[in-house]
């Protein structure tokens, strides 16, 4: 049997074998698996944080209520639970705030969110921050009133009151 003539003069590769032998390609999947696990962890954390602004609150009924399409950027959600309202406490992202602390929080967030021109009133600047108030149907309206007052004191005029289209 005749020996095949080498195209590259029989030189050896640095890793062993020769340039004439068929190449073996090995794919390292470890970095891809690492990236996949990091993405899974990221989405788990983000979904947990997104659910923090949705406290368990029995919303009041309103026949004209619209279904919420999701948290938009620049919207702060203030939750008022029945038992917290008795103590003068509201919740934002799971954290408890009294009147003074909520006023300070709204002021800081309003400053960071910036200002924009009001499309309904040319030349008038308003704050970009929007505040959504989710109040338990059995809580006193007094707490809702001081949340709205805190918004007004800090120049936040985009406020929404959450309601449920369902009677149950």
C-alpha positions in Angstrom: 0.0 0.0 0.0 1.4 3.3 -1.0 1.8 6.1 1.5 -0.2 9.2 0.7 1.8 12.3 0.0 1.2 15.1 2.4 0.1 18.4 1.1 1.8 20.3 4.0 5.0 18.2 4.2 3.8 16.2 7.2 4.1 19.1 9.6 2.4 18.7 13.0 -0.1 21.0 14.5 0.8 22.7 17.8 -2.0 20.9 19.6 -1.0 17.5 18.2 -2.0 15.7 15.0 -1.1 16.9 11.6 -2.4 19.5 9.2 -3.5 16.7 7.0 -5.7 15.0 9.5 -9.5 15.9 9.5 -10.3 18.7 12.0 -12.4 17.9 15.0 -14.5 20.8 16.1 -15.6 21.0 19.7 -18.2 23.5 20.9 -18.0 24.7 24.4 -21.6 25.1 25.7 -20.6 26.4 29.2 -20.7 30.1 28.4 -24.1 29.7 26.6 -25.5 27.9 29.6 -24.1 30.5 32.0 -25.8 33.3 29.9 -29.1 31.4 29.9 -29.1 31.0 33.7 -28.2 34.7 34.1 -31.2 35.7 31.9 -33.5 33.4 33.8 -32.4 35.0 37.1 -32.7 38.5 35.6 -36.3 37.9 34.5 -37.2 36.3 37.9 -36.0 39.4 39.7 -37.7 41.8 37.3 -41.0 40.0 37.6 -40.8 40.0 41.4 -40.1 43.8 41.4 -43.0 44.4 39.0 -45.4 42.6 41.3 -44.3 44.7 44.3 -46.4 47.6 43.2 -49.5 45.4 43.1 -50.4 44.9 46.7 -53.4 42.8 47.6 -56.1 45.5 47.7 -59.9 45.1 47.1 -60.4 48.0 44.7 -63.7 49.9 44.7 -66.2 49.2 41.9 -66.6 51.6 39.0 -68.7 50.7 35.9 -66.5 52.9 33.7 -63.2 51.4 35.0 -60.7 50.4 32.3 -58.4 47.4 32.6 -54.8 48.3 33.3 -52.3 47.6 30.5 -49.3 47.5 32.7 -46.9 49.8 34.6 -45.7 52.5 32.3 -42.5 54.4 32.8 -42.8 57.4 35.0 -45.7 56.0 37.0 -45.6 55.6 40.8 -48.2 53.3 42.3 -49.3 54.1 45.9 -51.2 51.3 47.6 -53.6 51.9 50.5 -54.6 48.8 52.4 -57.5 48.9 54.8 -55.5 48.1 57.9 -52.6 50.4 56.9 -55.0 53.4 56.3 -56.2 53.2 59.9 -52.6 53.8 61.0 -51.9 56.5 58.4 -49.6 54.4 56.3 -49.4 53.8 52.6 -47.1 51.5 50.6 -45.0 52.2 47.5 -43.0 49.2 46.1 -43.7 47.2 49.3 -42.2 50.0 51.5 -44.3 51.7 54.2 -44.6 55.5 54.2 -46.4 57.9 56.5 -47.6 61.4 55.4 -44.2 63.1 55.7 -42.1 60.4 54.2 -44.5 60.0 51.3 -44.4 63.7 50.7 -40.6 63.6 50.6 -40.6 60.5 48.3 -43.0 62.2 45.8 -40.9 65.3 45.8 -37.7 63.4 45.1 -39.2 61.3 42.4 -40.9 64.3 40.8 -37.6 66.2 40.6 -35.9 63.2 39.0 -38.7 62.6 36.5 -38.4 66.1 35.0 -40.9 68.3 33.3 -42.7 68.5 30.0 -45.0 70.9 28.2 -48.7 70.2 28.7 -50.3 69.4 25.4 -53.7 70.9 26.5 -52.2 74.2 27.7 -49.4 75.5 25.3 -46.5 77.0 27.2 -47.4 75.4 30.5 -44.8 73.0 32.0 -46.0 70.1 34.1 -44.2 67.3 35.9 -43.8 64.0 33.9 -44.5 61.9 37.0 -47.8 60.1 37.1 -49.2 58.7 40.4 -51.7 55.8 40.5 -53.5 55.4 43.8 -54.8 51.9 44.6 -57.1 52.1 47.7 -59.0 49.4 49.4 -62.7 49.9 49.1 -63.2 49.8 52.9 -60.3 52.2 53.7 -61.1 55.8 54.7 -61.0 58.4 51.9 -58.9 60.6 54.2 -55.8 58.7 53.3 -56.5 59.0 49.6 -56.9 62.8 50.1 -53.5 63.3 51.8 -51.8 61.3 49.0 -53.5 63.6 46.4 -52.5 66.6 48.5 -48.9 65.4 48.6 -49.0 65.1 44.8 -50.4 68.6 44.4 -47.9 70.2 46.8 -45.1 68.7 44.7 -46.5 69.7 41.3 -47.6 66.2 40.3 -51.0 66.6 38.5 -51.1 63.4 36.6 -53.0 61.2 39.1 -55.2 58.2 38.6 -57.5 56.4 41.0 -57.6 52.6 40.4 -61.0 50.9 40.4 -62.3 47.5 39.4 -64.9 46.9 36.7 -66.1 43.8 38.6 -68.5 44.1 41.5 -67.0 41.2 43.4 
